[in-house]
Amino acid sequence: MPCLADLSQELVLQIVHFLMESDESYEWNSCDPSGEAQAITSLSRTSTYFYKLLSPFLFRHIVLHNTQKSGNSVQYLAESSQRTSVKTLYFKGVATESEDQDNDDINSHFPSSVETVMSNLALFPNLETLTLHFDLEKVQEGYFLLFLEDQEEETEQQTREAEAKQAWRSLQKQTFEAITSMNSNKCRELIVKIWPLKSTSVFGSKQMKQLESFSFEIYARDEGAGWRTNTLFCFSHYVENLDHYFLDALTNVTRLTISGHEDGPVGLRETYEALVPLKPEHVPKLRELEMRWYFIQETFVDFLKAHSATLERLTLSKCFCIDQSRFTGIANDWKTCPEDVPSWYRFFHTYAASKPSALRHVTLVRETVALELDGEMVRLQKYWEDQGKGRGAFPYAAVDHQFGMLIQNGERKPWALQKERDMEGWEELMAVVRANKEKLAGQV
């Protein structure tokens, strides 16, 4: 009787690809990468033939937890023939804090098997992407108050002392020490997902010079009584030192992503400042840039202008200009706003005027929020569809002075949507993009 194994490898692989597309458990979720591809996993267990055939799919993405058991498992994989299948390694470091921890408890969060793997990523010759996800998952009740009490900048000595006493800070230090000593690793992409935002004494800047892609993502949260992460001193201090921690070393990166969070947007210069220190000299080979949960500032335009000859794709996801009326009570009239207040028009107009010669793609991803238009509640996405190109619908927002919550203009009558001049600036930038595309097409 004919069976699946009688088919050619080409047909079997087509079936496998179909199974992966239809099997939701196979989808690689960077926030929760623990899902297993159930269909192809089950198929691989039916015979040696299917195990060998499907191994490149089964071991393409692997997850390493900071436990001895997980480290041993990944070490075993690194010593097997399947090590060549690994393309992505997701390290999830979780630390549990308590007041009575001793040094042994602290060091147990980075066991020897995990250190061996992280220090020798060359064991996976085809590894492309390394993700470091730090999360203080099991927080002791009231632990958030520790950060509220720490409202001053740490000295290097204080940082080292904290790393010797606090498990989660020790974990971050040991992880960065390990990747700094990486043995001939050819990893081209590094993704850092981090919470809490506290400085460490070690960063892997030496090894970061080989990267082609870098992503920094903040994990923020509400502590339970309304206070957001961005109200903490350590939040703004960490963000404003990203150049020292990472950006200064990205000399060969062509793709850069910097992501704030809904409970911790970055780029503000007024309330709870968290300016991203993107300087014109940073990332000289940049071709693709994505900013998320970011407030547009004049310095950002300077950074873009410095990369006019290389930057091809710009994505602004859930980004805002400052709703100045939230701070000063300025009337909802464009003409009354001071000239130094960032606006979408000024951003688009100034950037377009610099004639970015390489720019061919600009994408704005907006948050779907409820808006009150003519007394009728609609969805922003629907408004954009109905209005065609979303004329004037460029988001403005502010941050609450006390709790740090993000306040979008969609929570009241959206005066920002009525500013036709924002759309004029957008059209200016789009004219530059279209001209660049036409010029490129003529060269082909």
N, C-alpha and C positions, 0 to 999 in steps of 0.2 A: 504494500500500500504506500503510495507516495507520501512523503512528509516534507517538512520545512527544510530539513538538512539536504534534501535532494536538489534544491534550487541552487542556482549559481550564487557566488558570493555577492555579485552585483545586485541581484534581486533581493537577497537577504538583507543587505545593507539599506536598500530602499525601504524595506519593511521596517527596519530598525529606526530609520529617520522618521518614518510616519509615526511609529510608536512614541518616539521622543516628543514629537510635536503634539500628540494627543494626550500624553501622560503628563499631567500637571505637576506630578511629583519630581519630574526631571528638570523642570525649569530652575535655572540657577538663580537663586535669590540671594543677593549680596548681603541683605539684612539678616537672613536666616538660612544659611547655606547647608543645613543639616539634612535636607530632604534627600531621599534615595530614589533613584530611577527604578520604580517597582517592576515595570514590565520587562525592561531589558535585564534587570538583575535576576528576575525569575528565569528568563530565557537562558542566561549565562550559566545557570546552575543545572541545566538539563544534560549537558555533555561537555567534554573537553573541547570539542570543536567550537561550540558556541562561546565557551569561556574565552578562548584565544581570540576569536573573531570580535567579541564585544568588549574586550579589556580596554582598548583605547577610549571607549565611551564611559566605561565604569570608573576609570581612574583619572579621567581628565581633570576633575575638580576634587580636591581632597581637603578635609577640615582637620586642623590640629588644635586640640584643646590643651590647656596648660595642666595636664595630669600625666602621671607616669604611664598609665595604661594607654592613653592616646599617643604619647611619644613613642612607646614601644611599638605600637601598631604601625605608625608612619615610618619608623626605622626599619621595620620588617619589609614594608613596601619599597623603601629606598634600596634595599639589598636584593630585591627581586628583579626579574626581567621587565616587570610592569612599570618600573620607575621612568621609563622613557615616555609613558603615556601622560604623565602629570604635566598639566599646563598651568593650573592655578592652585596655589596653596593659601588657604584661609586660616589664619591663626586667630583664635578667639581666647583672649586672656581675661579670666574672671578672678577677682580677688574678694575675699570675705574679710571684713574688718571686725575686730573686737578689741576691747580695751586691755585684755589680759594676754595678748599674743606675745610669744617669745621669738627669738631669732629663728629657731627651727620652724615654727609655724609660718613665719614670713618667707623663708627660703623655699618652703614646700610648694609655693605657688609657681615656681619655675624649676621643675625637677630635671634631673640630669638627662633623661631621654629627650625631653623637649629642647634643652640646650644643645644637645648633639645635633638634632635636626636643624634648628635655626642657625647654628654656626656653620653648617655644611650643606647649604642649599644646592651646591653643585652636584650633590647626589642625584638630583633630578635634572638631567642635562637639557631637557626641553621646557623647563619652567619659564613661564612668561610673566606671570602676575603673582605678586605677594601682597596679601591683605593682612594688616595688623588691626585687630579690633579689640580695644581695651574698654572694659565696662565694669564699673563697681556695681555688681548685680545685687548682692545681698547686703543691703545697707542697714546698719544698726539704727534703731529708732532714734531720731534726732541727730543723725550723723551729718545731715545737711548743715546744721548749725556750726559745725567745725569750720566750714568754709566762710560762713558769715563772720566768724571771729577773726579770720585771717584776712585782714584788709590792707596788708602792707606787702611790699615787694620783698621776696626772699633774697638773701645773699646766697652765694654758692655753697658756703658752709652750712647754712640752714637747709638748703635743698638736700645735701648729702645726709645730714642728720635725719631728715624726714624719710629719706629712702631707706634708712637703716631701721626705722621704727614702724613704718606703715606698709602693709603688704602690697597694696595696689601700686604704690609709688616704686617699691622695690621691683615689682613685676615689670613695670614699664622700663626701668633702668636696665634690668637684666636682658630684656628683649632687645633693646637698642644696642646693648653691648654685643649681643650675639650676632645681630645682622651687620654690625660694624666689622666683625671679624669673619664675615662670610668668606668661605673658601672658594675663590674663583667662580662666584655665582654670575650667571649671565641674565639674571632676571631683568626685564625691561620695563616693568610697570610696578609701582608701589602705591598701595591705597592705605591710608591711615584713617581709622575711625576711632575717635577718642572721647572719653569722658571718665573721670573729671579732667578738667583742663588745668593741670599743674605742671610746672617746669620739671625737667629731668636733667641730670648732670651729664648725660651721654646721648648723643644723636648720631645716626648713621650717615653723616654727611659725606664721608669718604667714599662709601659705596654708592651714594646717590648720584654721583657724577656720571655713572653709566646708564642711568635711567632715561627712557624715552617718554614715559608717561608717569604723572604723579597726581594723586588725588588726596585732598585733605578734607575730612568730613567730621563736623562737630556733632556729638550726641548730647543734646540738652534735654532738660525736663522741668516739670513743675514739681516742687517739693511737697505738694499736698495741700498747702494753704494759699496758693496763688503766686508765690514767689518763683520767678523764672531764673534759669541759670545765668542769664546775662546781667543779673543784678550783683553778681559776685565780682570782687576785684580780680580774682584769679582768671576769670573769663576774658576780660579786656586785656589783662597783662599777657596772657598766652597768645591771643590773636595778634596783638601788636608786636609780638616777638617772633612771628612766623618766619621773618626773613632770617633771623639768627638760627632758628631751629631747622628750617628746611629750604626756603626760597633761595638763599645765597648759593646753595650747592647745585641748583638745577640748571647746569650749564648746557646740557645736551637734551633736555626735555622738549618735546614738540607738542605734547598734549597736557594741559593743566586744568584741574578742576578744584575749586575751592567752594566748600558748601557750609553755610551756616545752618541754622535750624529755626523752626517756627518759634521755639522757646529760647532761641539764642541767635537772632539775626546779626550779621556782621556788617561793618562799613559805616556805622553811625559815628557822627562827630559831636552830637549834642548829648542826649540822654544815654547813660551807660555806654560810653565810647568804646568801640571795638574796631578801630581802623585797621584794615588789612594793609600791611606795608609792602604793597606791590610797587616796585620802583622801576624806572625805565630800563635800568641795566639788568634787571632780573629776566631769566628765561629767554636768552637772546635768540634761540631757534624756534620760538613758539609758533605753532601753526593752528592749533585748536585750543580755544579757551571756553570753559563753562563756569559760570558763577551761579550759586544758588542761595536763596535767602540772604540777599546782599542789597545794601543801600548804595545807590550810585553816588560817587563823589568826584570832584574835579580831578583829584589825583589819579583816578581810574582812567580818565580820558588821556592824561599824560602818558600813562602806561601803554594804552592802546596805540597812541600816536607813535610811540617809540618802536612799535612792532608793525608799523604800516607795511613794510616790505615783506613780512613773513606770515602774518596772521591771516588765515584763510577762512576760518569758521568761528563765529562768536555766538554762544548760547547764553541767554539770561533767563534762568528759571526761577520763578517766584522772586523776582527782584523788584525793588521799589525806588522811587525818588521820595524825598522827605516831604510829607504833608506839613508845610510850615505852619499852617493855621492851628495845628495841634499844639504847637509850642508857644506861639505868641498871640493867638487870637486874631491873626490877620484876616481881613475880610476875604471871602471866597471869590476874589477877583484877581486875575493874573497880573494886572498892571500894578497892584499894590504890593506885590512880593519883591523883596530886596533883590538886587542883581546877583548877590553871591549865593542865593538859595539854589541848590541843584534842582533841575527840572528835566523832564524827558526831552523837551525841545532843546534846551541848551546842550544836553548830552548828545543827541542825534546831530544837531547842527554843527557843533564844534568838531565832533569826530568826522563828519562828512567833509567839512572844510579842510581837514588834513589830507584828504584824498588818499585813503588807505589803498594802495595799489594791488595788494594780494587778496583783499576781502571779497569773498564770493558767496558766503552764507551767513545770514543773521537770523537767529531764532529767538523769539520771546515766548516763554512758557508762563502762562498766568495762572494764579490760583483761582479756583472756582469758588466764588463767594456770592452770597445773596446781595442783590442790589435793589434799591428802591428807585424806580424810574416811573415818574408820573403816577405815583401811588400804587403801582403794581409790582409785586415782588417777582423778579426773574433771576435766572442764573447768568453769571457773567459770560460763560461759554456760549449760551444761547444768544445773549446780547451781541456778542461778536459775530455770530453767524448771521443774525438778522440785519446787522448794520453793514455787513460787507467790509472786510478788512478791519472791522472794529474801529471805525473812525473816532479818534480821540480817547479810546479806552486804554489808557496807560496807567498802571497802578501807582498810587501814592499811599504812604503809610507813615506811622510814627510808632513810638514805643512809650508805654505808660511810665510816668516818672517814678512811681512807687514800686509796682510789682514787675515791671519789665515786659508786660505782655504786648504783643504786636497788635496795633490798632490799624486796620485797613480802612480805606475810604469807603469800602462797600458797606460799612456798618452805619452809614448815614447817607443823606442825599449826596451822591458822588460828584462834587464840583469838579474833580479832576477829569471826569469823562467829558466835560463840556469844553475843555480847552482844545480848540481846533488847531492851535499852534503846535501842540505836541505832534499831531499828525503831519503837519508841514515838515517838521524836523525829520520824522520817520521817512517821508517821501524823499527828502534830500539824501538820506543815507542809502535808501533803496536805489536811487538813481546812480550812485557810485557803484553799488553792487552789480547792477545790471550792466553798466559800462565795462566793468572788469570781466564779467562773464562773456560779453560780446567780444572783447579784445582777446580773451583766451580762446574762444571758438574760432576766431579768425586766424590764430596761429597754428591751429591743428591742421 
